[in-house]
Amino acid sequence: MGDWVDVGSASDCAPGSCIEAVVGESIVVVVNVDGMFFAMDGICAHQGGPLSKGVLSGCTLTCPWHGWQYNVETGQQLLSDTIRQTVYRARESGGTIQIQLPNP
Ligand code: FES
């Protein structure tokens, strides 16, 4: 598995909120669902909207541009079986959010 990289302070991503991070060459949205961190591709598959500016409700993240919704655990777009964002493993360690890089 890939290395874990620090992407921000856990205090900057309270429960129910999102932050944007850069992992390698990818823009990622990190979300906090009741203290659990999840991360997925931060660019909406529709027209490239910034998912970190979206609205999180439970495990559902809604894009701010046209309302596409994703399950942040799986990356699945909720109205399509074929659209799925890349997801990353995320964790909190010592007050820092970490994301695992994809396998090289
Ligand atoms: S860009 Fe996200 S719903 Fe259109």
Residues whose N, C-alpha, C, O or C-beta is under 5 A from the ligand:
A	BS01	FES	C44 H46 Q47 G48 G49 C63 W65 H66 G67 W68
